[in-house]
């Protein structure tokens, strides 16, 4: 299954890049605070970040990786568990997992992406 994961590759492409996630951990698109609501370069950084499902930290770069043996049910459970650990409603996990699978569907394994508010684009493609 192709999934979006944290990566340190291409960090520094933008001067305000950061990588606080664990390399390779599953990430999702977190909420944007009022401070960064209209500015992906805002001081908080949440408008340009992906959120780690396990570390609950953030990174500005994510990579599409093939995760062998990981099922759709596993993915939903990982998202649900992460949301609930952070005090969010986990009942939206199935919808979020479907959206993330759709997002990465047409990108090749090795695609490194960045986020700018609601826009997520490929920065570079590397050999996995």
Contact map, one row per residue, 1 for C-alpha under 8 A:
11100000000000000000000000000000000000000000000000000000000000000111111000000000000000000000000000000000000000000000000000000000
11110000000000000000000000000000000000000000000000000000000000011110000000000000000000000000000000001001100010000000000000000000
11111000000000000000000001000000000000000000000000000000000000011110000000000000000000000000000000011001000000000000000000000000
01111100000000000000000001110000000000000000000000000000000001111000000000000000000000000000000000010001000000000000000000000000
00111110000000000000001111100000000000000000000000000000000001111000000000000000000000000000000000000000000000000000000000000000
00011111000000000000111111100000000000000000000001010000001011100000000000000000000000000000000000000000000000000000000000000000
00001111100000000010011100000000000000000000000000000000001011100000000000000000000000000000000000000000000000010000000000000000
00000111111000000010001000000000000000000000000000000000000011000000000000000000000000000000000000000000000000000000000000000000
00000011111000000000000000000000000000000000000000000000000010000000000000000000000000000000000000000000000000010000000000000000
00000001111110000000000000000000000000000000000000000000000010000000000000000000000000000000000000000000000000010000000000110000
00000001111111001110000000000000000000000000000000000000000110000000000000000000000000000000000000000000000000000000000000000000
00000000011111111100000000000000000000000000000000000000000000000000000000000000000000000000000000000000000000000000000000000000
00000000011111101000000000000000000000000000000000000000000000000000000000000000000000000000000000000000000000000000000000000000
00000000001111111000000000000000000000000000000000000000000000000000000000000000000000000000000000000000000000000000000000000000
00000000000111111000000000000000000000000000000000000000000000000000000000000000000000000000000000000000000000000000000000000000
00000000000101111100000000000000000000001000000000000000000000000000000000000000000000000000000000000000000000000000000000000000
00000000001111111110000000000000000000000000000000000000001110000000000000000000000000000000000000000000000000000000000000000000
00000000001100011111000000000000000000000000000000000000011100000000000000000000000000000000000000000000000000000000000000000000
00000011001000001111100000000000000000000000000000000000011110000000000000000000000000000000000000000000000000000000000000000000
00000000000000000111110000000000000000000000000000000000111000000000000000000000000000000000000000000000000000000000000000000000
00000100000000000011111010000000000000000000000000110011111000000000000000000000000000000000000000000000000000000000000000000000
00000110000000000001111110000000000000000000000000010010000000000000000000000000000000000000000000000000000000000000000000000000
00001111000000000000111110000000000000000000000000000000000000000000000000000000000000000000000000000000000000000000000000000000
00001110000000000000011111000000000000000000000000000000000000000000000000000000000000000000000000000000000000000000000000000000
00001100000000000000111111100000000000000000000000011100000000000000000000000000000000000000000000000000000000000000000000000000
00111100000000000000000111110000000000000000000000011100000000000000000000000000000000000000000000000000000000000000000000000000
00011100000000000000000011111000000000000000000001111000000001000000000000000000000000000000000000000000000000000000000000000000
00010000000000000000000001111100000000000000000001111000000000000000000000000000000000000000000000010000000000000000000000000000
00000000000000000000000000111110000000000000000011100000000000000000000000000000000000000000000000000000000000000000000000000000
00000000000000000000000000011111000000000000010011100000000000000000000000000000000000000000000000000000000000000000000000000000
00000000000000000000000000001111100000000000011000000000000000000000000000000000000000000000000000000000000000000000000000000000
00000000000000000000000000000111110110000000011000000000000000000000000000000000000000000000000000000000000000000000100000000000
00000000000000000000000000000011111110000001011000000000000000000000000000000000000000000000000000000000000000000000000000000000
00000000000000000000000000000001111110000000000000000000000000000000000000000000000000000000000000000000000000000000000000000000
00000000000000000000000000000000111110000111000000000000000000000000000000000000000000000000000000000000000000000000000000000000
00000000000000000000000000000001111111111111111000000000000000000000000000000000000000000000000000000000000000000000000000000000
00000000000000000000000000000001111111110000001000000000000000000000000000000000000000000000000000000000000000000000100000000000
00000000000000000000000000000000000111110000000000000000000000000000000000000000000000000000000000000000000000000000100000000000
00000000000000000000000000000000000111111100001000000000000000000000000000000000000000000000000000000000000000000000100000000000
00000000000000000000000000000000000111111100111100000000000000000000000000000000000000000000000000000000000000000001100000000000
00000000000000010000000000000000000100111110101100000000000000000000000000000000000000000000000000000000000000000000000000000000
00000000000000000000000000000000001100111111101000000000000000000000000000000000000000000000000000000000000000000000000000000000
00000000000000000000000000000000001100001111100000000000000000000000000000000000000000000000000000000000000000000000000000000000
00000000000000000000000000000000101100000111111000000000000000000000000000000000000000000000000000000000000000000000000000000000
00000000000000000000000000000000000100011111111110000000000000000000000000000000000000000000000000000000000000000000000000000000
00000000000000000000000000000111100100010001111111000000010000000000000000000000000000000000000000000000000000000000000000000000
00000000000000000000000000000011100110111101111110000000000000000000000000000000000000000000000000000000000000000011100000000000
00000000000000000000000000000000000000011000111111000000000100000000000000000000000000000000000000000000000000000111100000000000
00000000000000000000000000001100000000000000111111100000011110000000000000000000000000000000000000000000000000000110000000000000
00000100000000000000000000111100000000000000010111110000011111000000000000000000000000000000000000000000000000000010000000000000
00000000000000000000100000111100000000000000000011111001111000000000000000000000000000000000000000000000000000000000000000000000
00000100000000000000110011110000000000000000000001111111111000000000000000000000000000000000000000000000000000000000000000000000
00000000000000000000000011110000000000000000000000111111000000000000000000000110011000000000000000000000000000000000000000000000
00000000000000000000000011000000000000000000000000011111000000000000000000000000010000000000000000000000000000000000000000000000
00000000000000000000110000000000000000000000000000011111100000000000000000000000000000000000000000000000000000000000000000000000
00000000000000000000100000000000000000000000000000111111110000000000000000000000010001000000000000000000000000000000000000000000
00000000000000000001100000000000000000000000000000110011111000000000000000000000000000000000000000000000000000000000000000000000
00000000000000000111100000000000000000000000010011110001111100000000000000000000000000000000000000000000000000000000000000000000
00000110000000001111100000000000000000000000000011110000111111000000000000000000000000000000000000000000000000000000000000000000
00000000001000001110000000000000000000000000000111000000011111000000000000000000000000000000000000000000000000000110000000000000
00000111111000001010000000000000000000000000000011000000001111100000000000000000000000000000000000000000000000011110000000000000
00011111000000000000000000100000000000000000000001000000001111110000000000000000000000000000000000000000000000011100000000000000
00011110000000000000000000000000000000000000000000000000000011111000000000000000000000000000000000000000000011111000000000000000
01111000000000000000000000000000000000000000000000000000000001111100000000000000000000000000000000000001001111110000000000000000
01111000000000000000000000000000000000000000000000000000000000111110000000000000000000000000000000000000000011000000000000000001
11100000000000000000000000000000000000000000000000000000000000011111000000000000000000000000000000000000000010000000000000000000
11100000000000000000000000000000000000000000000000000000000000001111110000000000000000000000000000000000000000000000000000000000
10000000000000000000000000000000000000000000000000000000000000000111110000000000000000000000000000000000000000000000000000000000
10000000000000000000000000000000000000000000000000000000000000000011111000000000000000000000000000000000000000000000000000000000
10000000000000000000000000000000000000000000000000000000000000000011111101100000000000000000000000000000000000000000000000000000
10000000000000000000000000000000000000000000000000000000000000000000111111100000000000000000000000000000000000000000000000000000
00000000000000000000000000000000000000000000000000000000000000000000011111110000000000000000000010000000000000000000000000000000
00000000000000000000000000000000000000000000000000000000000000000000001111111000000000000000000000000000000000000000000000000000
00000000000000000000000000000000000000000000000000000000000000000000011111111100000000000000000000000000000000000000000000000000
00000000000000000000000000000000000000000000000000000000000000000000011111111110000000000000000010000000000000000000000000000000
00000000000000000000000000000000000000000000000000000000000000000000000111111111000000000000110010000000000000000000000000000000
00000000000000000000000000000000000000000000000000000000000000000000000011111111100000000000100000000000000000000000000000000000
00000000000000000000000000000000000000000000000000001000000000000000000001111111110000000000000000000000000000000000000000000000
00000000000000000000000000000000000000000000000000001000000000000000000000111111111000000100100110000000000000000000000000000000
00000000000000000000000000000000000000000000000000000000000000000000000000011111111100000111110000000000000000000000000000000000
00000000000000000000000000000000000000000000000000000000000000000000000000001111111110000100000000000000000000000000000000000000
00000000000000000000000000000000000000000000000000001101000000000000000000000111111111000000000000000000000000000000000000000000
00000000000000000000000000000000000000000000000000001000000000000000000000000011111111111100100000000000000000000000000000000000
00000000000000000000000000000000000000000000000000000000000000000000000000000001111111111100000000000000000000000000000000000000
00000000000000000000000000000000000000000000000000000000000000000000000000000000111111110000000000000000000000000000000000000000
00000000000000000000000000000000000000000000000000000001000000000000000000000000011111110000000000000000000000000000000000000000
00000000000000000000000000000000000000000000000000000000000000000000000000000000001111111000000000000000000000000000000000000000
00000000000000000000000000000000000000000000000000000000000000000000000000000000001111111100000000000000000000000000000000000000
00000000000000000000000000000000000000000000000000000000000000000000000000000000001100111111000000000000000000000000000000000000
00000000000000000000000000000000000000000000000000000000000000000000000000000011101100011111100000000000000000000000000000000000
00000000000000000000000000000000000000000000000000000000000000000000000000000001000000001111110000000000000000000000000000000000
00000000000000000000000000000000000000000000000000000000000000000000000000000001000000001111111100000000000000000000000000000000
00000000000000000000000000000000000000000000000000000000000000000000000000011011001000000111111110000000000000000000000000000000
00000000000000000000000000000000000000000000000000000000000000000000000000010001000000000011111111000000000000000000000000000000
00000000000000000000000000000000000000000000000000000000000000000000000000000000000000000001111111100000000000000000000000000000
00000000000000000000000000000000000000000000000000000000000000000000000000000010000000000001111111110000000000000000000000000000
00000000000000000000000000000000000000000000000000000000000000000000000100110010000000000000111111111000000000000000000000000000
00000000000000000000000000000000000000000000000000000000000000000000000000000000000000000000011111111100000000000000000000000000
00000000000000000000000000000000000000000000000000000000000000000000000000000000000000000000001111111110000000000000000000000000
00110000000000000000000000010000000000000000000000000000000000000000000000000000000000000000000111111111000000000000000000000000
01100000000000000000000000000000000000000000000000000000000000000000000000000000000000000000000011111111100000000000000000000000
00000000000000000000000000000000000000000000000000000000000000000000000000000000000000000000000001111111110000000000000000000000
00000000000000000000000000000000000000000000000000000000000000000000000000000000000000000000000000111111110000000000000000000000
01110000000000000000000000000000000000000000000000000000000000010000000000000000000000000000000000011111111100000000000000000000
01000000000000000000000000000000000000000000000000000000000000000000000000000000000000000000000000001111111000000000000000000000
00000000000000000000000000000000000000000000000000000000000000000000000000000000000000000000000000000111111100000000000000000000
00000000000000000000000000000000000000000000000000000000000000010000000000000000000000000000000000000001111110100000000000000000
00000000000000000000000000000000000000000000000000000000000000010000000000000000000000000000000000000001011111100000000000001000
01000000000000000000000000000000000000000000000000000000000000111100000000000000000000000000000000000000001111100000000000000011
00000000000000000000000000000000000000000000000000000000000000111000000000000000000000000000000000000000000111110000000000001111
00000000000000000000000000000000000000000000000000000000000000110000000000000000000000000000000000000000001111111000000001111100
00000010110000000000000000000000000000000000000000000000000011110000000000000000000000000000000000000000000001111100000001111100
00000000000000000000000000000000000000000000000000000000000011100000000000000000000000000000000000000000000000111110000111110000
00000000000000000000000000000000000000000000000110000000000111000000000000000000000000000000000000000000000000011111000111100000
00000000000000000000000000000000000000000000001111000000000110000000000000000000000000000000000000000000000000001111111110000000
00000000000000000000000000000000000000010000001100000000000000000000000000000000000000000000000000000000000000000111111100000000
00000000000000000000000000000001000011110000001100000000000000000000000000000000000000000000000000000000000000000011111100000000
00000000000000000000000000000000000000000000000000000000000000000000000000000000000000000000000000000000000000000011111100000000
00000000000000000000000000000000000000000000000000000000000000000000000000000000000000000000000000000000000000000011111110000000
00000000000000000000000000000000000000000000000000000000000000000000000000000000000000000000000000000000000000001111111111000000
00000000000000000000000000000000000000000000000000000000000000000000000000000000000000000000000000000000000000001110001111100000
00000000000000000000000000000000000000000000000000000000000000000000000000000000000000000000000000000000000000111100000111111000
00000000010000000000000000000000000000000000000000000000000000000000000000000000000000000000000000000000000000111100000011111000
00000000010000000000000000000000000000000000000000000000000000000000000000000000000000000000000000000000000000111000000001111100
00000000000000000000000000000000000000000000000000000000000000000000000000000000000000000000000000000000000101110000000001111110
00000000000000000000000000000000000000000000000000000000000000000000000000000000000000000000000000000000000001110000000000011111
00000000000000000000000000000000000000000000000000000000000000000000000000000000000000000000000000000000000011000000000000001111
00000000000000000000000000000000000000000000000000000000000000001000000000000000000000000000000000000000000011000000000000000111
